[in-house]
């Protein structure tokens, strides 16, 4: 975990974000909206926003707060560094995950977590961050494997257990535990690191069981939306895992179409050269439940 200094940045996001930051007419809310789509840049902005230079003893937990704290010029420098570190943009060979697939898993997880937070009356910003960073442990393990065990391949059985059994057999720990350690090392609060730690067994969490349950539900939505057409669909979560959310499996299943539509909107916005990055008036989070 200590060998991984930064998360990889999504190749789809960086060129568009650089374009926005090079245009003095770009609105800050457009920049914030795009940063929220990239786990690497979002984590870096949050790290800098909470550094001694900017925090003044007060922590920030959302991208919006961090960008306002860091300022336009510092964000520009941050993204310039991210563009220069394209070497980190690569597939996760140990897991057989392509770079675009990792980005998609992270963003869909974030969109699903935010929508579920609206429905279950939890903190939307915390939920979005948890969803965005829920698989950082895979990045850390793959980075370690690249240097020390280049032939390592971890078998996944899909949702909900993914590669847990093989990770434990070969490494003695899971990507969830690694992700939690990494987030703690970077200074993220327990409200974000602990749900990542307990994403496979949310009811075992002493303090963050409800947010961990939300993450499990978000991961099902992520798996449902990201599964290619014609491939076996992921089994719905155990109803007991959803009791803390007051959410029935059928209600969760009904949300998949909304999340899929949001992903299509995000993808199309990343490919356009003009117009706002995300139209928050057209797609406000508060309306996602409907």
TORSE-893974 format. One record per residue (C-alpha): residue number from 1; residue in one letter; x, y, z. Coordinates in steps of 0.1 Angstrom, whole numbers, always signed. Layout:
<pts>
+-----+----+-------+-------+-------+
!   i ! aa !  east ! north !    up !
+-----+----+-------+-------+-------+
! NUM !  a !     X !     Y !     Z !
...
+-----+----+-------+-------+-------+
</pts>
This chain:
<pts>
+-----+----+-------+-------+-------+
!   i ! aa !  east ! north !    up !
+-----+----+-------+-------+-------+
!   1 !  x !    +0 !    +0 !    +0 !
!   2 !  x !   +28 !   +25 !    +8 !
!   3 !  x !   +44 !   +19 !   -26 !
!   4 !  x !   +13 !   +34 !   -43 !
!   5 !  x !   +16 !   +72 !   -41 !
!   6 !  x !   -14 !   +81 !   -64 !
!   7 !  x !   -44 !   +66 !   -81 !
!   8 !  x !   -43 !   +63 !  -119 !
!   9 !  x !   -62 !   +90 !  -137 !
!  10 !  x !   -88 !   +81 !  -163 !
!  11 !  x !   -76 !   +88 !  -199 !
!  12 !  x !  -111 !   +99 !  -208 !
!  13 !  x !  -113 !  +126 !  -182 !
!  14 !  x !   -79 !  +142 !  -184 !
!  15 !  x !   -80 !  +157 !  -219 !
!  16 !  x !  -115 !  +172 !  -214 !
!  17 !  x !  -105 !  +185 !  -180 !
!  18 !  x !   -73 !  +200 !  -194 !
!  19 !  x !   -93 !  +217 !  -221 !
!  20 !  x !  -116 !  +232 !  -195 !
!  21 !  x !   -88 !  +244 !  -173 !
!  22 !  x !   -71 !  +260 !  -204 !
!  23 !  x !  -102 !  +281 !  -211 !
!  24 !  x !  -105 !  +311 !  -188 !
!  25 !  x !  -143 !  +312 !  -195 !
!  26 !  x !  -149 !  +278 !  -179 !
!  27 !  x !  -171 !  +279 !  -149 !
!  28 !  x !  -158 !  +263 !  -117 !
!  29 !  x !  -189 !  +241 !  -114 !
!  30 !  x !  -180 !  +225 !  -147 !
!  31 !  x !  -145 !  +217 !  -135 !
!  32 !  x !  -159 !  +203 !  -103 !
!  33 !  x !  -184 !  +181 !  -121 !
!  34 !  x !  -157 !  +166 !  -143 !
!  35 !  x !  -132 !  +160 !  -114 !
!  36 !  x !  -160 !  +141 !   -97 !
!  37 !  x !  -158 !  +115 !  -125 !
!  38 !  x !  -122 !  +106 !  -120 !
!  39 !  x !  -111 !   +87 !   -88 !
!  40 !  x !   -74 !   +96 !   -92 !
!  41 !  x !   -79 !  +134 !   -96 !
!  42 !  x !  -107 !  +135 !   -70 !
!  43 !  x !   -85 !  +118 !   -44 !
!  44 !  x !   -56 !  +141 !   -52 !
!  45 !  x !   -77 !  +172 !   -49 !
!  46 !  x !   -92 !  +160 !   -16 !
!  47 !  x !   -56 !  +152 !    -4 !
!  48 !  x !   -44 !  +187 !   -12 !
!  49 !  x !   -75 !  +203 !    +2 !
!  50 !  x !   -68 !  +186 !   +35 !
!  51 !  x !   -31 !  +194 !   +35 !
!  52 !  x !   -16 !  +216 !   +62 !
!  53 !  x !   -12 !  +244 !   +36 !
!  54 !  x !   -49 !  +246 !   +28 !
!  55 !  x !   -69 !  +230 !   +56 !
!  56 !  x !   -62 !  +254 !   +85 !
!  57 !  x !   -72 !  +226 !  +108 !
!  58 !  x !  -106 !  +221 !   +91 !
!  59 !  x !  -111 !  +189 !   +70 !
!  60 !  x !  -131 !  +188 !   +38 !
!  61 !  x !  -148 !  +156 !   +25 !
!  62 !  x !  -162 !  +167 !    -9 !
!  63 !  x !  -146 !  +176 !   -42 !
!  64 !  x !  -166 !  +209 !   -42 !
!  65 !  x !  -151 !  +220 !    -9 !
!  66 !  x !  -116 !  +210 !   -18 !
!  67 !  x !  -117 !  +228 !   -52 !
!  68 !  x !  -129 !  +260 !   -36 !
!  69 !  x !  -102 !  +257 !   -10 !
!  70 !  x !   -74 !  +249 !   -34 !
!  71 !  x !   -83 !  +274 !   -60 !
!  72 !  x !   -83 !  +275 !   -98 !
!  73 !  x !   -45 !  +279 !  -103 !
!  74 !  x !   -37 !  +250 !   -80 !
!  75 !  x !   -62 !  +227 !   -96 !
!  76 !  x !   -46 !  +235 !  -130 !
!  77 !  x !   -12 !  +225 !  -117 !
!  78 !  x !   -27 !  +194 !  -102 !
!  79 !  x !   -42 !  +183 !  -134 !
!  80 !  x !   -11 !  +191 !  -153 !
!  81 !  x !    +8 !  +167 !  -130 !
!  82 !  x !   -18 !  +141 !  -136 !
!  83 !  x !   -14 !  +144 !  -174 !
!  84 !  x !   +23 !  +141 !  -170 !
!  85 !  x !   +19 !  +108 !  -150 !
!  86 !  x !    +1 !   +89 !  -178 !
!  87 !  x !   +24 !   +60 !  -170 !
!  88 !  x !    -1 !   +51 !  -142 !
!  89 !  x !   -30 !   +48 !  -167 !
!  90 !  x !   -29 !   +11 !  -175 !
!  91 !  x !   -50 !   -21 !  -171 !
!  92 !  x !   -50 !   -40 !  -138 !
!  93 !  x !   -33 !   -71 !  -151 !
!  94 !  x !   -36 !   -90 !  -119 !
!  95 !  x !   -74 !   -87 !  -122 !
!  96 !  x !   -77 !   -88 !  -159 !
!  97 !  x !   -94 !   -54 !  -159 !
!  98 !  x !   -88 !   -29 !  -187 !
!  99 !  x !   -82 !    +8 !  -180 !
! 100 !  x !  -116 !   +19 !  -194 !
! 101 !  x !  -133 !    -9 !  -174 !
! 102 !  x !  -117 !    +3 !  -141 !
! 103 !  x !  -129 !   +39 !  -149 !
! 104 !  x !  -164 !   +26 !  -156 !
! 105 !  x !  -166 !    +5 !  -125 !
! 106 !  x !  -155 !   +35 !  -103 !
! 107 !  x !  -179 !   +60 !  -119 !
! 108 !  x !  -209 !   +37 !  -120 !
! 109 !  x !  -202 !   +28 !   -84 !
! 110 !  x !  -202 !   +65 !   -75 !
! 111 !  x !  -234 !   +73 !   -94 !
! 112 !  x !  -252 !   +43 !   -79 !
! 113 !  x !  -240 !   +52 !   -44 !
! 114 !  x !  -251 !   +88 !   -47 !
! 115 !  x !  -286 !   +78 !   -60 !
! 116 !  x !  -290 !   +53 !   -32 !
! 117 !  x !  -280 !   +79 !    -6 !
! 118 !  x !  -308 !  +101 !   -19 !
! 119 !  x !  -332 !   +73 !   -16 !
! 120 !  x !  -321 !   +62 !   +19 !
! 121 !  x !  -314 !   +97 !   +32 !
! 122 !  x !  -277 !   +94 !   +38 !
! 123 !  x !  -249 !  +119 !   +30 !
! 124 !  x !  -248 !  +120 !    -9 !
! 125 !  x !  -213 !  +135 !   -10 !
! 126 !  x !  -198 !  +109 !   +13 !
! 127 !  x !  -216 !   +81 !    -6 !
! 128 !  x !  -203 !   +94 !   -40 !
! 129 !  x !  -168 !   +94 !   -27 !
! 130 !  x !  -171 !   +59 !   -12 !
! 131 !  x !  -185 !   +46 !   -45 !
! 132 !  x !  -158 !   +63 !   -65 !
! 133 !  x !  -130 !   +49 !   -45 !
! 134 !  x !  -144 !   +15 !   -36 !
! 135 !  x !  -119 !    -5 !   -57 !
! 136 !  x !   -87 !   +14 !   -49 !
! 137 !  x !   -74 !   -17 !   -32 !
! 138 !  x !   -72 !   -35 !   -65 !
! 139 !  x !   -51 !    -7 !   -78 !
! 140 !  x !   -27 !   -10 !   -49 !
! 141 !  x !   -24 !   -48 !   -52 !
! 142 !  x !   -19 !   -46 !   -90 !
! 143 !  x !    +8 !   -19 !   -85 !
! 144 !  x !   +26 !   -42 !   -60 !
! 145 !  x !   +22 !   -72 !   -83 !
! 146 !  x !   +36 !   -53 !  -113 !
! 147 !  x !   +69 !   -47 !   -93 !
! 148 !  x !   +72 !   -80 !   -73 !
! 149 !  x !   +49 !  -107 !   -88 !
! 150 !  x !   +43 !   -98 !  -125 !
! 151 !  x !   +27 !  -132 !  -132 !
! 152 !  x !    +1 !  -128 !  -105 !
! 153 !  x !   -35 !  -134 !  -117 !
! 154 !  x !   -64 !  -132 !   -93 !
! 155 !  x !   -96 !  -151 !  -102 !
! 156 !  x !  -129 !  -134 !   -98 !
! 157 !  x !  -163 !  -150 !   -94 !
! 158 !  x !  -182 !  -118 !  -100 !
! 159 !  x !  -206 !  -100 !   -76 !
! 160 !  x !  -207 !  -102 !   -46 !
! 161 !  x !  -175 !  -120 !   -36 !
! 162 !  x !  -154 !  -110 !   -67 !
! 163 !  x !  -117 !  -121 !   -60 !
! 164 !  x !  -119 !  -123 !   -22 !
! 165 !  x !  -112 !  -161 !   -19 !
! 166 !  x !   -82 !  -160 !   -43 !
! 167 !  x !   -69 !  -128 !   -27 !
! 168 !  x !   -69 !  -144 !    +7 !
! 169 !  x !   -54 !  -176 !    -5 !
! 170 !  x !   -25 !  -159 !   -23 !
! 171 !  x !   -20 !  -127 !    -2 !
! 172 !  x !   -36 !  -132 !   +31 !
! 173 !  x !   -59 !  -101 !   +27 !
! 174 !  x !   -84 !   -86 !    +4 !
! 175 !  x !   -85 !   -56 !   -19 !
! 176 !  x !  -112 !   -42 !    +5 !
! 177 !  x !   -87 !   -43 !   +34 !
! 178 !  x !   -60 !   -28 !   +13 !
! 179 !  x !   -83 !    -1 !    +0 !
! 180 !  x !   -92 !    +9 !   +36 !
! 181 !  x !   -55 !   +10 !   +46 !
! 182 !  x !   -47 !   +31 !   +16 !
! 183 !  x !   -75 !   +56 !   +23 !
! 184 !  x !   -65 !   +58 !   +60 !
! 185 !  x !   -29 !   +64 !   +49 !
! 186 !  x !   -41 !   +93 !   +27 !
! 187 !  x !   -60 !  +108 !   +56 !
! 188 !  x !   -96 !   +99 !   +46 !
! 189 !  x !  -120 !   +97 !   +75 !
! 190 !  x !  -136 !   +65 !   +88 !
! 191 !  x !  -169 !   +75 !   +72 !
! 192 !  x !  -152 !   +68 !   +38 !
! 193 !  x !  -125 !   +42 !   +46 !
! 194 !  x !  -146 !   +19 !   +68 !
! 195 !  x !  -174 !   +12 !   +42 !
! 196 !  x !  -147 !    +3 !   +17 !
! 197 !  x !  -132 !   -21 !   +43 !
! 198 !  x !  -166 !   -38 !   +49 !
! 199 !  x !  -179 !   -38 !   +14 !
! 200 !  x !  -182 !   -76 !   +13 !
! 201 !  x !  -196 !   -80 !   +48 !
! 202 !  x !  -214 !   -47 !   +57 !
! 203 !  x !  -232 !   -59 !   +88 !
! 204 !  x !  -198 !   -67 !  +104 !
! 205 !  x !  -189 !   -31 !  +106 !
! 206 !  x !  -192 !   -16 !  +141 !
! 207 !  x !  -196 !   +20 !  +130 !
! 208 !  x !  -204 !   +23 !   +93 !
! 209 !  x !  -227 !    -7 !   +86 !
! 210 !  x !  -253 !   +14 !   +69 !
! 211 !  x !  -229 !   +31 !   +45 !
! 212 !  x !  -212 !    -3 !   +39 !
! 213 !  x !  -246 !   -18 !   +30 !
! 214 !  x !  -252 !   +11 !    +7 !
! 215 !  x !  -219 !    +4 !   -10 !
! 216 !  x !  -228 !   -33 !   -14 !
! 217 !  x !  -261 !   -23 !   -31 !
! 218 !  x !  -242 !    +2 !   -53 !
! 219 !  x !  -218 !   -25 !   -63 !
! 220 !  x !  -247 !   -47 !   -74 !
! 221 !  x !  -260 !   -18 !   -95 !
! 222 !  x !  -225 !   -13 !  -109 !
! 223 !  x !  -223 !   -50 !  -118 !
! 224 !  x !  -257 !   -50 !  -134 !
! 225 !  x !  -250 !   -19 !  -155 !
! 226 !  x !  -215 !   -29 !  -165 !
! 227 !  x !  -223 !   -65 !  -174 !
! 228 !  x !  -222 !   -69 !  -212 !
! 229 !  x !  -254 !   -78 !  -229 !
! 230 !  x !  -258 !  -116 !  -232 !
! 231 !  x !  -236 !  -123 !  -202 !
! 232 !  x !  -250 !  -138 !  -170 !
! 233 !  x !  -266 !  -112 !  -148 !
! 234 !  x !  -253 !  -107 !  -112 !
! 235 !  x !  -275 !  -123 !   -85 !
! 236 !  x !  -294 !   -97 !   -64 !
! 237 !  x !  -279 !   -91 !   -29 !
! 238 !  x !  -292 !  -112 !    +0 !
! 239 !  x !  -323 !   -93 !   +14 !
! 240 !  x !  -307 !   -93 !   +49 !
! 241 !  x !  -278 !   -72 !   +35 !
! 242 !  x !  -304 !   -45 !   +25 !
! 243 !  x !  -324 !   -44 !   +57 !
! 244 !  x !  -303 !   -15 !   +71 !
! 245 !  x !  -312 !    +5 !   +41 !
! 246 !  x !  -349 !    -3 !   +42 !
! 247 !  x !  -346 !   -13 !    +6 !
! 248 !  x !  -362 !   -43 !   -11 !
! 249 !  x !  -343 !   -62 !   -38 !
! 250 !  x !  -370 !   -54 !   -63 !
! 251 !  x !  -366 !   -16 !   -55 !
! 252 !  x !  -329 !   -19 !   -60 !
! 253 !  x !  -334 !   -37 !   -93 !
! 254 !  x !  -357 !   -10 !  -105 !
! 255 !  x !  -329 !   +16 !  -101 !
! 256 !  x !  -306 !    +0 !  -127 !
! 257 !  x !  -322 !   +17 !  -157 !
! 258 !  x !  -317 !   +51 !  -141 !
! 259 !  x !  -281 !   +44 !  -134 !
! 260 !  x !  -275 !   +31 !  -169 !
! 261 !  x !  -291 !   +63 !  -183 !
! 262 !  x !  -268 !   +84 !  -161 !
! 263 !  x !  -237 !   +65 !  -173 !
! 264 !  x !  -248 !   +71 !  -209 !
! 265 !  x !  -252 !  +108 !  -202 !
! 266 !  x !  -217 !  +110 !  -185 !
! 267 !  x !  -201 !   +91 !  -214 !
! 268 !  x !  -216 !  +114 !  -240 !
! 269 !  x !  -206 !  +145 !  -221 !
! 270 !  x !  -170 !  +133 !  -219 !
! 271 !  x !  -169 !  +129 !  -257 !
! 272 !  x !  -183 !  +163 !  -265 !
! 273 !  x !  -161 !  +193 !  -272 !
! 274 !  x !  -186 !  +220 !  -264 !
! 275 !  x !  -212 !  +227 !  -237 !
! 276 !  x !  -213 !  +220 !  -200 !
! 277 !  x !  -196 !  +189 !  -186 !
! 278 !  x !  -227 !  +179 !  -165 !
! 279 !  x !  -260 !  +196 !  -167 !
! 280 !  x !  -269 !  +195 !  -130 !
! 281 !  x !  -302 !  +213 !  -136 !
! 282 !  x !  -313 !  +186 !  -160 !
! 283 !  x !  -300 !  +158 !  -139 !
! 284 !  x !  -301 !  +169 !  -102 !
! 285 !  x !  -292 !  +141 !   -78 !
! 286 !  x !  -324 !  +148 !   -58 !
! 287 !  x !  -345 !  +137 !   -87 !
! 288 !  x !  -327 !  +104 !   -94 !
! 289 !  x !  -351 !   +85 !   -71 !
! 290 !  x !  -379 !   +93 !   -94 !
+-----+----+-------+-------+-------+
</pts>
